[in-house]
Structure formats: C-alpha cells, structure tokens
Amino acid sequence: MWRGEMREVWNSDRRLTAITRSALSMPARQAVIDQQIRPGVSVLDFGCGRGDDVRSLHHMQLDVTGWDPHFFPDGEQKPSDVVLLTYVLNVIENPAERRETLLRAWTLTRRVLVVSARLVWERNKVNGDQLADGVLTGRGTFQHLFGASELRDFVQESTGVRCVSAAPGVVYAFRDDPARIAFLARRIVPDAEWLASEDTASAIAAVVDFTERRGRLPRLEEMSVPLSELLSHLRGTELQRLVRRSADPEKMTAGGKRTTLNTLLFLAVELFNGRGPFGSLPLPIQLDIRSCFSSYLEACKRADRLLLKLRDDTYVRGAMRASEAGKLTPTALYVHRRAIDRLPTVLRLYEHCAAIAAGHPPQWSVAKLKHQGRAVSWLDYPDFDTDPHPRLHSSYSIEMRSLDTTHLSYDNSANRPLLHRKHEFLAPDDPDVPKYRRLTEAEVRAGLYDQPHLIGTEQGWEAELERCSRALRGHRLVRRPASPRGIPPPQGLGEDAEPEPPTAGAG
C-alpha cells in the first residue's frame, strides 16, 4: 500500500532513469579490473536497464545474462557467480522495497554481489525537490542518494556478511570469507608476475626471479600449468638446488624483508576488516607466513602492534618525517600513487585502511595523509606527468573516526588549486625527479616562490609569473615576451627566442 500510494502521489517512473551507455558502467568496469568478472565466471545484471553492460560484457566474450522489469522482463533470473545491482537501489522510493530488491539479488549470488548507487555529493546534478529520503525530479523519477558508508552498512546489514568498498559508491558482498580475503590480499600483495617461459632454462629463470622477489621458493600450486609442465622432469630437491645456486642472496634477503612487511600489512588490514583463521588465507599468504614468521600467532601479534602504532600520533608523525617518498607539510604527507609502496609500513596501512572503508576513487594521482587526526584524501591531477603545475580536478576524502566521506569537484572552478615542486611527491629514484627538480630550482632562482601564500591557485600563480617576467614551455622556464601596448618585444625575448640555458631554467 505504501509503495502504491507513493507512486500515485509522486508518479515515479523508474524506467526513465535507465540511461544509454557506449561503454561499461563504472561498477562493471571496476569488477572487471578487480578480476571479479573474468572468463569462466557467470554474470547476471539484475536490473540491467537498457542492457548496455550486458552487450559490452558479451562483446568481451563473457558469460552474462540480464533481467529488467521494464526492458527485459523475459530475461532469466538465474543464480550466477557474480550479480550486478547497478544503480538500482537509489531509484526505489520505498526503503523496505530497496531491502527486498537487494535480498533478491543476494539469493541469486553464488560468489559476489556488486552493488552500486549514486552518492550524496551528486545532489547538484539531480534537479528536483527533497521528499522523504530522496529527491523527486522534474521528470517524475526518484533518487535516494547514499552516503558512501551508508551504502556499505546497508549492504552489510541486509546480507549479514562483511563487505568491502571497491570504489566510491561500489560495494562487494562476498558469499564466503575466503573470497573476500583473497580480494583484499590481491590489493595489498598483488599476484606474482612470472617471467615468460618457453623451455626448461627460462622456466628455471622464472622460478629464480620469483624467489628473489618473494624471498622464498614457490610451491608447485603457485605456478601456472605451462610453467609446472616445463619443470615436471626435475625432482623438487634438484629444482631447489638449481634455484639456490642461481639466486642472488642479497636480492633474496631484500625480497624476504619486503614479503614480511607486506604480510604484516595484510594481516593488520584483515584485523581492521575482520581477520579469519589461518586456513582461510590464500595459499601464497600462508606460505609467506610460514617462511617469514615462527607461527601465525606471532605474525598476528606483530600485525596487531602495527595497527596500534597507527593510533599513535607521535609514531605516525615520526614515520612521515622518516619517509623517503612524499612531501611533508605542517598538517599532512602528500605522496604520488606510484610512490605509495615506498612509504613506511604504518603509513601504507593508514592508506589501505582508508581505501577499504571508503573505496579508492577510479582516478587519483596523490594521496594526502593527515597527521593531525586520521583522514585520507585522494587527489586527482589528471595531467600530473605532462603539466609542470597540474591543476586539481577532484578530491575524495574520508575521516577515519566517523567514516564520513566528502567529494569536491573543481571542474567548474575558474581558479583551481595547483601543485608546485612536483619532485617532492615522488620517490627519490623516480626517473622524472631530475626534470621536475630542475624546473623547481629555476623557479626559485627567478623569485617565483618568494611569496608562497600567493601561488597555490591558478590566478595567483599566473600573477607571479607575470611579475617575474617568466613563462612556462613544458617543463622549462623561459623569459616572458615583453610587448607593452603593441611595442615589439626586445630582440631575443620574442616567441621564437631561444629558451634560457639549462643552468638558468631548462627542465
């Protein structure tokens, strides 16, 4: 009765919310990236709208079917390994019906349910009036905009399982804990990448490479079938002897240390999200624990101590000061995503816990870790590599204590924040650091950083460039052409003039 009354008063027409897509939706794309959707896995798009995701996944030669009450009412609602519930819950007016729809999709799920919904920060994109717990649009459709943590909590409470935020507005609910743990493990300790092997010699080289990177010999179960077949004529002891004779002891030691830290990081994150028994861990993690620790209990105790250190402001600030990667300010550490693995383990744990709670945004360049309180922001500078002072496109943040999330877009801003000293956000051995550092040094010599409070935005930076008679050509600083009131610029300072020599500012 309630649902019928609301539909009569509001005249909500859900079919109008189905949009046409020329590519995979963000949730479906995320599931493919995360290897939840892959060959050999059956997929049901429950509430598939016009069926664009179904067609795209079919084009990828994947096993997928779709059902929608309006567009594909005859589609088969059959149990599948992966069920997509893509932007369905937010168009349902009745909270009880939202839950019923979620539970219906859950009953059809054999492995993982992928739930997505529009989030509260999209309110300015939804034209309409606030009504009940949503917005009644001018087209007569309804939108309930979820908070990021609200969506995860709703899915967890309805399904009764721990869920993981895969991205903002995308939640994975796994049927069993080992699948959830395996997903988390891949995010922290990526699957081993094996060297290509065509014969016995190259297969042995691949095992040597694994041993040096992981600090231990692999088990047969960790190898691909073609690789194991190439080595099948060797006894286990013979293969071990060949590998140990060829492996670099220093690389093995470094690999063992890296594996130890990655394992501690994984176990600490697991406690944050619910740690399981040893037997529930992926086989590679079990083998890492046996190789690096005296027992699972010892490994867990060390991981627990690491998690406690994350709550210690003094320890976290000390880790930030000691970090070889990232730019430290009075309030936070900023680090580029390709240097994130170079952070001290406690700071990697900091960022991972935030990502599990809120989900990584699809695009981000720099992570900001606050040391006053616990909050993480992922900042998107799309042109970081090509723009000498990249402009901020968007920011996605989570406050760790309350789990509140915020999203800011600078798309329509006429005076966007921008970055300086790009080399400071990277690891010291990043190949781009010398080029970025030379530009910074040239800008310092030109006086562009004399008033740092003025240069944090586009307009302030442009004003300082003009004041110092400088311009940028790529990552080179050159003298600005002088052309007051139509007077030709002095010789040598026009648009076609030679840039300053390397010692004066070439980047």
C-alpha positions in Angstrom: 0.0 0.0 0.0 2.8 2.5 0.9 4.6 1.8 -2.3 1.4 2.2 -4.3 0.5 5.4 -2.5 3.9 7.0 -3.1 3.9 6.0 -6.8 0.5 7.5 -7.2 1.4 10.8 -5.4 4.9 11.1 -6.9 4.2 9.5 -10.3 7.7 7.9 -10.1 8.6 6.2 -13.4 11.7 4.2 -12.9 12.2 3.2 -16.5 13.1 6.8 -17.2 16.2 6.5 -15.1 17.8 3.9 -17.4 20.4 5.7 -19.5 22.2 4.6 -22.7 25.9 3.8 -22.4 28.5 3.4 -25.1 30.9 1.7 -22.7 30.9 -0.4 -19.5 29.4 1.3 -16.5 31.9 2.3 -13.8 30.8 -0.5 -11.4 31.0 -3.2 -14.1 34.4 -1.9 -15.2 35.7 -1.9 -11.6 34.5 -5.5 -11.2 36.5 -6.4 -14.4 39.6 -4.6 -13.1 39.3 -6.4 -9.8 39.0 -9.8 -11.6 35.6 -10.5 -10.1 34.3 -10.6 -13.7 36.5 -12.7 -15.8 36.3 -15.7 -18.3 34.8 -18.8 -16.7 32.6 -16.7 -14.3 28.8 -16.4 -14.9 27.3 -12.9 -14.5 23.8 -11.7 -14.0 23.0 -8.0 -14.4 19.9 -7.7 -12.2 18.0 -4.6 -13.2 20.1 -4.2 -16.3 18.1 -1.2 -17.7 18.6 -0.9 -21.5 21.2 -3.8 -21.3 24.3 -1.9 -22.4 26.5 -3.6 -19.8 25.2 -7.0 -20.9 26.1 -6.2 -24.5 29.6 -4.9 -23.6 30.3 -8.0 -21.5 29.0 -10.2 -24.3 31.4 -8.4 -26.6 34.2 -9.4 -24.2 33.1 -13.0 -24.7 32.0 -13.3 -21.1 29.1 -15.5 -19.8 26.5 -12.8 -19.0 22.7 -12.5 -18.9 20.4 -9.6 -17.9 17.0 -9.0 -16.4 15.0 -5.8 -16.1 11.3 -5.4 -15.1 10.6 -3.0 -18.0 13.2 -3.5 -20.8 13.9 -7.2 -20.4 11.1 -8.8 -18.3 11.6 -12.1 -20.0 15.3 -12.3 -19.1 16.2 -15.2 -16.9 16.8 -14.6 -13.2 19.2 -17.5 -12.8 21.8 -17.9 -10.0 25.2 -16.7 -11.1 28.7 -16.4 -9.8 28.6 -12.6 -10.0 25.4 -10.5 -9.7 25.5 -6.8 -10.7 23.0 -4.5 -8.9 23.9 -1.3 -10.8 22.3 2.0 -9.8 19.0 0.2 -8.9 18.6 0.8 -5.2 18.7 4.6 -5.5 15.7 4.7 -7.8 13.4 2.8 -5.4 11.1 5.0 -3.3 10.3 2.6 -0.6 13.1 1.7 1.8 11.5 -1.7 2.5 11.4 -2.5 -1.2 15.1 -1.4 -1.5 16.0 -4.1 1.0 13.7 -6.7 -0.7 15.4 -6.0 -4.0 18.9 -6.3 -2.5 18.0 -9.6 -0.9 16.5 -10.9 -4.1 19.8 -10.2 -5.9 21.7 -11.7 -3.0 19.7 -15.0 -3.2 20.9 -15.2 -6.9 24.5 -14.7 -6.0 26.9 -17.6 -5.8 30.2 -15.7 -5.3 30.0 -11.9 -5.1 27.3 -9.3 -5.3 28.4 -6.0 -6.8 26.1 -3.2 -5.5 26.4 0.4 -6.7 24.4 3.6 -6.1 24.6 7.3 -6.7 26.2 9.2 -3.8 25.2 12.3 -1.9 27.8 14.6 -3.5 25.9 14.2 -6.8 23.0 16.2 -5.4 23.8 19.2 -7.5 23.4 17.0 -10.6 19.9 15.9 -9.6 17.2 18.6 -10.3 14.2 18.2 -8.1 12.7 18.7 -4.7 13.7 16.9 -1.5 10.9 14.5 -0.5 11.1 11.8 2.2 14.6 10.3 2.0 15.3 11.3 -1.6 14.7 13.7 -4.5 11.6 13.8 -6.7 12.9 15.0 -10.0 11.2 17.2 -12.6 10.8 14.1 -14.8 8.8 12.3 -12.1 11.7 9.9 -11.2 13.1 9.3 -7.7 16.6 9.3 -6.5 17.8 8.3 -3.0 21.5 9.4 -2.8 23.5 7.3 -0.4 26.5 8.2 1.7 29.5 6.0 0.9 29.5 4.4 4.4 25.6 4.3 4.4 25.7 2.1 1.3 28.3 -0.3 2.7 26.4 -0.5 6.0 23.1 -1.1 4.3 24.5 -4.0 2.2 26.3 -5.5 5.3 23.2 -5.3 7.5 20.9 -6.8 4.8 23.2 -9.6 3.7 24.8 -10.4 7.1 28.3 -10.5 5.6 31.3 -8.2 5.8 31.5 -6.0 2.8 34.4 -4.2 1.0 34.2 -0.8 -0.6 35.7 -1.3 -4.0 35.3 2.3 -5.2 33.1 5.2 -4.1 29.5 4.0 -4.5 30.6 0.4 -5.2 30.4 -2.4 -2.6 31.3 -6.0 -2.9 29.4 -8.6 -0.8 31.2 -12.0 -0.9 29.4 -15.3 -0.3 32.3 -16.7 1.7 35.1 -15.2 3.7 38.0 -16.8 1.7 36.8 -15.0 -1.4 36.7 -11.7 0.4 40.1 -12.3 2.0 41.6 -13.3 -1.4 40.3 -10.0 -2.9 41.9 -8.0 0.0 45.2 -9.9 -0.4 45.4 -9.1 -4.1 45.0 -5.4 -3.3 47.9 -5.5 -0.8 50.1 -8.3 -2.1 49.5 -8.5 -5.9 49.6 -11.9 -7.6 53.1 -12.9 -8.6 54.1 -11.9 -12.1 56.0 -14.7 -13.7 58.6 -14.3 -16.4 57.7 -15.8 -19.8 59.0 -19.3 -20.1 59.4 -21.3 -23.3 61.9 -24.0 -22.2 63.5 -25.5 -19.1 66.2 -22.8 -18.8 63.7 -19.9 -19.0 61.3 -21.8 -16.6 64.2 -22.1 -14.0 64.9 -18.4 -14.6 61.3 -17.5 -13.8 61.5 -19.5 -10.5 64.7 -17.8 -9.6 63.1 -14.4 -10.3 60.2 -15.3 -8.0 62.5 -16.5 -5.3 64.5 -13.3 -5.3 61.4 -11.1 -5.3 59.5 -13.1 -2.6 62.4 -14.3 -0.5 61.3 -17.9 -0.7 60.9 -20.7 -3.2 57.5 -21.1 -4.8 55.3 -24.1 -4.4 54.1 -26.1 -7.4 50.5 -24.8 -6.7 51.6 -21.2 -7.2 53.0 -21.9 -10.7 51.0 -21.8 -13.9 50.3 -25.1 -15.6 52.6 -24.5 -18.6 55.4 -23.5 -16.2 55.0 -26.6 -14.0 54.9 -28.8 -17.1 58.3 -27.4 -18.2 59.7 -28.3 -14.8 57.9 -31.6 -14.4 61.0 -33.7 -15.2 63.0 -32.2 -12.3 62.7 -33.5 -8.8 61.9 -31.0 -6.1 65.3 -31.2 -4.5 67.0 -30.8 -7.8 65.0 -27.7 -8.7 65.7 -26.2 -5.2 69.4 -26.8 -5.7 69.4 -25.1 -9.1 67.5 -22.1 -7.9 69.5 -21.5 -4.7 72.7 -21.8 -6.8 71.5 -19.1 -9.2 69.5 -16.7 -6.9 71.3 -13.6 -5.7 71.4 -13.8 -1.8 71.1 -10.1 -1.4 68.0 -9.9 -3.6 66.5 -12.8 -1.6 67.2 -11.1 1.7 65.6 -7.9 0.4 62.7 -9.9 -1.1 62.1 -11.7 2.3 62.0 -8.3 4.1 59.5 -6.9 1.6 57.4 -10.0 1.9 57.5 -9.8 5.7 56.3 -6.2 5.7 53.6 -6.9 3.1 52.3 -9.8 5.2 52.2 -7.7 8.3 50.3 -5.1 6.3 47.8 -7.6 5.1 47.2 -9.1 8.5 46.7 -5.6 10.0 44.2 -4.7 7.4 42.5 -8.0 7.9 42.0 -7.2 11.6 40.5 -3.8 10.6 38.1 -5.7 8.4 37.7 -8.9 10.3 40.6 -11.4 10.4 39.9 -15.1 9.6 41.7 -18.3 10.6 44.9 -19.4 9.0 43.2 -21.9 6.7 41.0 -19.2 5.2 44.1 -17.2 3.9 45.1 -17.5 0.2 47.9 -20.2 -0.2 50.6 -17.6 -1.1 49.9 -15.7 2.1 50.0 -18.9 4.1 53.4 -19.8 2.6 54.7 -16.3 3.2 53.7 -16.6 6.9 55.5 -20.0 7.2 58.6 -18.5 5.6 58.8 -15.2 7.5 57.4 -16.0 10.9 57.6 -18.7 13.5 53.8 -19.1 13.6 50.6 -17.5 12.5 50.1 -16.3 16.1 53.4 -14.5 16.1 52.6 -12.8 12.7 49.2 -11.7 14.1 50.7 -10.3 17.2 53.2 -8.2 15.2 50.4 -7.0 12.9 48.3 -6.0 15.9 51.2 -4.0 17.3 51.5 -2.3 13.9 47.8 -1.4 14.0 48.2 0.1 17.4 51.0 2.2 16.2 48.6 3.7 13.6 46.8 5.3 16.6 49.9 6.9 18.0 50.2 10.5 16.7 53.9 10.7 17.6 54.7 7.5 15.9 52.8 8.4 12.7 54.4 11.9 12.5 57.8 10.2 13.0 57.1 7.8 10.2 56.1 10.7 7.9 59.3 12.6 8.7 61.4 9.5 8.0 59.6 8.6 4.7 61.8 8.7 1.7 58.8 9.4 -0.5 56.3 12.2 -0.3 56.0 15.9 0.6 55.5 16.7 4.3 53.6 19.8 5.3 52.6 21.1 8.8 49.4 19.1 8.6 49.8 16.1 6.2 52.0 14.0 4.0 51.3 14.1 0.3 52.6 11.2 -1.9 52.1 10.3 -5.6 50.4 7.0 -6.2 53.4 5.4 -7.9 55.4 6.1 -4.7 52.8 4.8 -2.3 54.5 1.5 -1.9 57.7 3.3 -0.7 56.0 4.6 2.4 56.8 3.2 5.8 54.6 0.2 6.5 52.5 2.0 9.1 51.6 4.7 6.5 50.8 2.1 3.9 48.5 0.6 6.5 46.9 4.0 7.1 46.1 4.5 3.4 44.9 0.9 2.9 42.5 1.0 5.8 41.0 4.2 4.4 40.7 2.6 1.0 38.9 -0.4 2.4 36.5 1.8 4.3 35.7 4.2 1.5 37.0 2.7 -1.7 39.6 4.1 -4.0 38.2 6.6 -6.5 38.6 5.4 -10.1 41.1 8.2 -10.8 43.6 9.7 -8.4 47.2 10.9 -8.5 48.2 12.0 -5.0 47.2 10.7 -1.6 47.1 13.1 1.4 47.5 11.5 4.8 46.8 13.9 7.7 48.8 13.5 10.8 46.5 15.8 12.9 43.6 13.3 13.3 43.2 10.5 10.9 41.9 11.4 7.4 42.9 10.4 3.9 42.2 12.3 0.7 42.8 11.1 -2.8 43.5 14.0 -5.2 43.1 13.7 -8.9 45.6 15.7 -11.0 44.9 14.2 -14.5 47.9 16.0 -16.1 50.5 15.4 -13.4 53.0 13.9 -15.8 52.6 16.5 -18.6 51.7 19.8 -16.8 54.5 21.4 -14.9 51.9 22.7 -12.4 49.0 20.3 -12.7 45.5 21.6 -11.7 43.3 19.8 -9.2 40.4 18.0 -10.8 38.7 16.4 -7.8 39.2 15.3 -4.2 37.7 12.3 -2.4 38.2 12.2 1.4 37.4 10.0 4.3 37.5 10.9 8.0 38.6 7.7 9.6 37.0 8.1 13.0 33.5 8.9 11.7 33.9 7.2 8.3 32.3 10.3 6.8 33.3 10.9 3.1 33.3 14.0 1.1 33.9 14.7 -2.6 34.8 18.0 -4.2 35.0 18.7 -7.9 36.9 21.7 -9.4 35.7 21.2 -12.9 33.8 24.4 -13.0 36.3 26.4 -10.9 37.9 29.4 -12.6 40.8 29.4 -10.0 41.8 25.8 -9.4 44.4 24.7 -6.9 47.7 23.6 -8.5 50.9 21.8 -7.5 54.5 23.1 -7.2 57.7 21.2 -6.5 56.4 18.0 -8.2 59.6 16.1 -7.5 58.8 16.1 -3.7 55.7 13.9 -4.2 57.7 11.1 -5.8 60.3 8.6 -4.6 63.9 10.0 -5.0 64.8 7.4 -7.7 61.7 8.1 -9.9 63.0 8.8 -13.4 61.1 12.1 -13.7 62.5 13.6 -10.5 65.6 15.3 -12.1 63.4 17.0 -14.7 60.9 18.2 -12.1 63.7 19.3 -9.7 65.5 21.4 -12.3 62.3 23.3 -13.0 61.7 23.9 -9.3 65.3 25.2 -8.9 64.8 27.6 -11.9 61.6 28.9 -10.4 63.2 29.5 -7.1 66.0 31.5 -8.7 63.5 33.5 -10.6 61.8 34.6 -7.4 58.5 32.8 -8.1 58.4 31.2 -4.6 59.2 34.4 -2.7 55.5 34.8 -1.7 54.3 31.2 -1.3 50.9 32.2 0.0 50.0 33.7 -3.4 50.9 30.8 -5.7 48.6 28.0 -4.6 45.9 28.7 -7.2 45.9 29.4 -11.0 45.3 33.1 -10.8 47.9 33.7 -8.1 50.5 31.6 -9.9 49.9 33.4 -13.2 50.2 36.8 -11.5 53.6 35.8 -10.1 54.8 34.5 -13.4 53.9 37.9 -14.9 55.5 39.8 -12.0 58.7 37.9 -12.6 58.5 38.2 -16.4 58.6 34.4 -16.8 56.5 31.8 -18.8 56.5 28.0 -19.0 57.1 25.9 -22.0 56.5 22.4 -20.9 58.9 21.8 -18.0 61.1 24.7 -19.0 61.0 28.2 -17.5 61.6 31.0 -20.1 61.5 34.7 -20.1 58.1 36.2 -20.8 57.9 38.1 -24.1 57.6 41.8 -23.3 55.1 43.6 -25.6 53.6 46.6 -23.8 50.9 48.3 -25.8 51.9 46.9 -29.1 55.7 47.7 -28.8 57.6 44.8 -30.3 59.5 42.7 -27.7 63.2 43.3 -27.4 65.4 41.1 -29.6 65.9 37.7 -28.2 62.8 37.7 -26.0 60.1 37.0 -28.5 58.0 33.9 -29.0 60.7 32.3 -31.2 63.6 33.2 -29.0 65.9 30.5 -27.6 65.0 29.4 -24.1 67.3 30.0 -21.2 70.2 27.7 -21.0 69.9 24.6 -18.8 71.7 26.2 -15.9 69.1 29.0 -15.8 65.9 27.1 -16.0 65.5 24.4 -18.7 63.7 21.4 -17.3 
